[in-house]
């Protein structure tokens, strides 16, 4: 029976399967050679430390028997290091080995929301767009059933926010609804342009991430990033739409290219008109609230009043 990371307890034996997130280099310690690996399943992540003996070749054979992305069977003891749970695997007593027998559902988390309901809601919003050029553009993506199925299953990130199956759809819908609210407060904005930008802003993530037993960056995602990929996908579709206004093409391109806000966060341009500003801040708003909510959910049984996040700082839990 699968033991999930969220259920592991200090001092208890663990015998279960996990995916390998990363693998640090071999290093020497007092009693021989050891290495650290990151393990994950759909409930979280944990570090494991393999404590080998003085036979370097033997430890090296274990180390080289699996790679990042593999699923490994682990037998060890749950310990603690700097107040965080870890798994200790001692050579001879416990083991770590690659396995091909596992359930993929154990490793990739899924959105808690109903995917088909979200897809239907997004479809209704698309149908409400009156600008025929923009509607035709959006439908050139979403009327492709293969594309829409892929979109519904895609994650929005590797770990920061909405890092789950269905995460991209959930995040996109969140950004779209926030933009709709912004348009009702600022009616002078071009609602059709804002919503189109919101719907398509992260479309490049379909090529940026690769889902196996974990979510990781693809080669294209690493070298180009979803912002550039997404703009390219949209521009390619626009070229096939007869009479698509040039001014509209430029504005939509700018919204996609600027939606991360600044060069520091991989946007080649900063937002320069209201509709671009709306999409940028809706994107940030949705991702930040998701992160805070997730931290509170994961820590609600800790009994503490605060948690710390490298990205967010202190998070009040009560």
TAGIPE-V914746 format. One record per residue. RES is the residue in one small letter. SS is DSSP state (2 for helix, 1 for strand, 0 for the rest). PSI is psi in degrees with one decimal (NA if undefined). Layout:
res=RES ss=SS psi=PSI
res=RES ss=SS psi=PSI
This chain:
res=x ss=0 psi=134.8
res=x ss=0 psi=129.2
res=x ss=0 psi=120.8
res=x ss=0 psi=149.6
res=x ss=2 psi=-39.2
res=x ss=2 psi=-18.9
res=x ss=2 psi=-2.2
res=x ss=0 psi=142.1
res=x ss=0 psi=143.3
res=x ss=0 psi=132.5
res=x ss=0 psi=-7.6
res=x ss=0 psi=155.5
res=x ss=1 psi=141.4
res=x ss=1 psi=130.2
res=x ss=1 psi=95.8
res=x ss=1 psi=179.4
res=x ss=1 psi=138.1
res=x ss=1 psi=155.7
res=x ss=1 psi=149.9
res=x ss=1 psi=117.2
res=x ss=1 psi=-41.1
res=x ss=1 psi=168.3
res=x ss=1 psi=111.6
res=x ss=0 psi=156.4
res=x ss=0 psi=152.9
res=x ss=0 psi=143.7
res=x ss=1 psi=160.6
res=x ss=1 psi=145.6
res=x ss=1 psi=-177.5
res=x ss=0 psi=-39.7
res=x ss=0 psi=7.8
res=x ss=1 psi=-128.6
res=x ss=1 psi=145.0
res=x ss=1 psi=168.8
res=x ss=1 psi=159.4
res=x ss=1 psi=135.6
res=x ss=1 psi=153.1
res=x ss=1 psi=128.6
res=x ss=1 psi=152.0
res=x ss=1 psi=154.7
res=x ss=1 psi=-170.1
res=x ss=0 psi=-9.7
res=x ss=0 psi=-7.8
res=x ss=1 psi=-164.8
res=x ss=1 psi=154.8
res=x ss=1 psi=147.5
res=x ss=1 psi=145.6
res=x ss=1 psi=141.4
res=x ss=1 psi=119.7
res=x ss=1 psi=118.0
res=x ss=1 psi=101.0
res=x ss=0 psi=173.7
res=x ss=0 psi=-160.2
res=x ss=0 psi=-5.9
res=x ss=0 psi=96.2
res=x ss=2 psi=-41.7
res=x ss=2 psi=-39.8
res=x ss=2 psi=-44.6
res=x ss=2 psi=-38.8
res=x ss=2 psi=-38.2
res=x ss=2 psi=-40.9
res=x ss=2 psi=-47.0
res=x ss=2 psi=-39.5
res=x ss=0 psi=3.9
res=x ss=0 psi=-6.1
res=x ss=0 psi=164.8
res=x ss=0 psi=170.2
res=x ss=0 psi=133.5
res=x ss=0 psi=-17.7
res=x ss=0 psi=160.1
res=x ss=1 psi=132.1
res=x ss=1 psi=145.4
res=x ss=1 psi=129.9
res=x ss=1 psi=132.9
res=x ss=1 psi=117.8
res=x ss=1 psi=-168.6
res=x ss=1 psi=136.9
res=x ss=1 psi=117.2
res=x ss=1 psi=-164.0
res=x ss=1 psi=145.0
res=x ss=1 psi=120.1
res=x ss=0 psi=46.3
res=x ss=0 psi=12.0
res=x ss=1 psi=140.8
res=x ss=1 psi=145.1
res=x ss=1 psi=171.9
res=x ss=1 psi=125.8
res=x ss=1 psi=127.2
res=x ss=1 psi=109.8
res=x ss=1 psi=128.5
res=x ss=1 psi=132.7
res=x ss=0 psi=-41.8
res=x ss=0 psi=-41.9
res=x ss=1 psi=171.2
res=x ss=1 psi=162.5
res=x ss=1 psi=125.2
res=x ss=1 psi=149.3
res=x ss=1 psi=144.4
res=x ss=0 psi=148.0
res=x ss=0 psi=-4.2
res=x ss=0 psi=107.7
res=x ss=0 psi=164.9
res=x ss=0 psi=120.5
res=x ss=2 psi=-29.9
res=x ss=2 psi=-18.4
res=x ss=2 psi=-13.9
res=x ss=0 psi=-28.0
res=x ss=0 psi=119.4
res=x ss=0 psi=152.3
res=x ss=1 psi=151.1
res=x ss=0 psi=144.9
res=x ss=0 psi=-12.7
res=x ss=0 psi=158.7
res=x ss=0 psi=115.4
res=x ss=2 psi=-43.4
res=x ss=2 psi=-35.7
res=x ss=2 psi=-41.5
res=x ss=2 psi=-41.1
res=x ss=2 psi=-40.4
res=x ss=2 psi=-40.3
res=x ss=2 psi=-42.0
res=x ss=2 psi=-40.3
res=x ss=2 psi=-40.3
res=x ss=2 psi=-41.6
res=x ss=2 psi=-41.4
res=x ss=2 psi=-43.7
res=x ss=2 psi=-21.4
res=x ss=0 psi=-10.2
res=x ss=0 psi=125.0
res=x ss=0 psi=-28.5
res=x ss=0 psi=114.6
res=x ss=2 psi=-31.9
res=x ss=2 psi=-45.3
res=x ss=2 psi=-41.3
res=x ss=2 psi=-42.5
res=x ss=2 psi=-40.6
res=x ss=2 psi=-50.4
res=x ss=2 psi=-45.0
res=x ss=2 psi=-23.4
res=x ss=2 psi=-22.8
res=x ss=2 psi=-57.6
res=x ss=2 psi=-13.0
res=x ss=0 psi=-7.5
res=x ss=0 psi=106.6
res=x ss=2 psi=-35.7
res=x ss=2 psi=-42.6
res=x ss=2 psi=-47.4
res=x ss=2 psi=-38.5
res=x ss=2 psi=-42.3
res=x ss=2 psi=-41.7
res=x ss=2 psi=-40.2
res=x ss=2 psi=-25.5
res=x ss=2 psi=-12.8
res=x ss=0 psi=147.2
res=x ss=0 psi=161.4
res=x ss=0 psi=-11.0
res=x ss=0 psi=170.1
res=x ss=0 psi=-32.0
res=x ss=0 psi=-22.3
res=x ss=0 psi=-54.2
res=x ss=0 psi=145.0
res=x ss=0 psi=39.9
res=x ss=0 psi=70.4
res=x ss=0 psi=165.2
res=x ss=1 psi=127.5
res=x ss=0 psi=-1.6
res=x ss=2 psi=-36.6
res=x ss=2 psi=-42.2
res=x ss=2 psi=-45.4
res=x ss=2 psi=-45.7
res=x ss=2 psi=-45.0
res=x ss=2 psi=-45.2
res=x ss=2 psi=-39.2
res=x ss=2 psi=-45.2
res=x ss=2 psi=-42.2
res=x ss=2 psi=-44.6
res=x ss=2 psi=-35.0
res=x ss=2 psi=-39.1
res=x ss=2 psi=-36.4
res=x ss=2 psi=-42.4
res=x ss=2 psi=-41.6
res=x ss=2 psi=-38.2
res=x ss=2 psi=-31.7
res=x ss=2 psi=-28.1
res=x ss=2 psi=-35.9
res=x ss=0 psi=77.5
res=x ss=0 psi=-12.6
res=x ss=0 psi=-13.3
res=x ss=0 psi=152.5
res=x ss=0 psi=97.7
res=x ss=2 psi=-43.1
res=x ss=2 psi=-41.3
res=x ss=2 psi=-43.7
res=x ss=2 psi=-48.7
res=x ss=2 psi=-37.8
res=x ss=2 psi=-44.2
res=x ss=2 psi=-40.3
res=x ss=2 psi=-41.8
res=x ss=2 psi=-37.1
res=x ss=2 psi=-2.3
res=x ss=0 psi=-34.0
res=x ss=0 psi=20.0
res=x ss=0 psi=-25.8
res=x ss=0 psi=-14.0
res=x ss=2 psi=-17.1
res=x ss=2 psi=-26.9
res=x ss=2 psi=-13.4
res=x ss=2 psi=-31.5
res=x ss=1 psi=153.2
res=x ss=1 psi=127.3
res=x ss=1 psi=120.1
res=x ss=0 psi=-112.0
res=x ss=0 psi=-4.6
res=x ss=0 psi=176.7
res=x ss=1 psi=123.7
res=x ss=1 psi=165.1
res=x ss=1 psi=134.7
res=x ss=0 psi=168.1
res=x ss=2 psi=-43.5
res=x ss=2 psi=-38.3
res=x ss=2 psi=-39.4
res=x ss=2 psi=-42.3
res=x ss=2 psi=-25.5
res=x ss=0 psi=-37.2
res=x ss=2 psi=154.7
res=x ss=2 psi=-24.3
res=x ss=2 psi=-50.1
res=x ss=2 psi=-43.7
res=x ss=2 psi=-46.1
res=x ss=2 psi=-45.2
res=x ss=2 psi=-39.6
res=x ss=2 psi=-42.2
res=x ss=2 psi=-43.5
res=x ss=2 psi=-44.3
res=x ss=2 psi=-36.0
res=x ss=2 psi=-41.4
res=x ss=2 psi=-42.3
res=x ss=2 psi=-37.2
res=x ss=2 psi=-26.8
res=x ss=0 psi=-1.6
res=x ss=0 psi=111.8
res=x ss=0 psi=131.6
res=x ss=0 psi=13.3
res=x ss=0 psi=123.1
res=x ss=0 psi=134.2
res=x ss=2 psi=-40.8
res=x ss=2 psi=-38.7
res=x ss=2 psi=-39.7
res=x ss=2 psi=-45.5
res=x ss=2 psi=-42.4
res=x ss=2 psi=-43.1
res=x ss=2 psi=-40.5
res=x ss=2 psi=-43.9
res=x ss=2 psi=-40.6
res=x ss=2 psi=-45.5
res=x ss=2 psi=-45.0
res=x ss=2 psi=-26.5
res=x ss=2 psi=4.4
res=x ss=0 psi=-12.3
res=x ss=0 psi=-3.5
res=x ss=0 psi=-38.0
res=x ss=0 psi=166.9
res=x ss=2 psi=-35.3
res=x ss=2 psi=-30.5
res=x ss=2 psi=33.1
res=x ss=0 psi=9.2
res=x ss=0 psi=125.3
res=x ss=0 psi=-18.6
res=x ss=0 psi=150.6
res=x ss=0 psi=150.4
res=x ss=0 psi=134.3
res=x ss=0 psi=7.2
res=x ss=0 psi=161.5
res=x ss=2 psi=-42.9
res=x ss=2 psi=-36.7
res=x ss=2 psi=-39.6
res=x ss=2 psi=-42.2
res=x ss=2 psi=-46.0
res=x ss=2 psi=-42.0
res=x ss=2 psi=-51.2
res=x ss=2 psi=-29.3
res=x ss=2 psi=-39.8
res=x ss=2 psi=-46.8
res=x ss=2 psi=-42.8
res=x ss=2 psi=-49.0
res=x ss=2 psi=-42.7
res=x ss=2 psi=-40.4
res=x ss=2 psi=-46.5
res=x ss=2 psi=-37.7
res=x ss=2 psi=-44.6
res=x ss=2 psi=-47.1
res=x ss=2 psi=-44.5
res=x ss=2 psi=-42.3
res=x ss=2 psi=-41.6
res=x ss=2 psi=-43.9
res=x ss=2 psi=-41.6
res=x ss=2 psi=-45.5
res=x ss=2 psi=-26.7
res=x ss=2 psi=3.6
res=x ss=0 psi=-21.1
res=x ss=0 psi=5.5
res=x ss=0 psi=-24.4
res=x ss=0 psi=-9.0
res=x ss=0 psi=164.1
res=x ss=0 psi=-5.8
res=x ss=1 psi=156.1
res=x ss=1 psi=161.9
res=x ss=1 psi=135.0
res=x ss=1 psi=134.7
res=x ss=0 psi=-33.1
res=x ss=0 psi=-34.5
res=x ss=0 psi=-18.3
res=x ss=1 psi=-145.3
res=x ss=1 psi=138.5
res=x ss=1 psi=120.3
res=x ss=1 psi=129.7
res=x ss=0 psi=-15.2
res=x ss=0 psi=NA
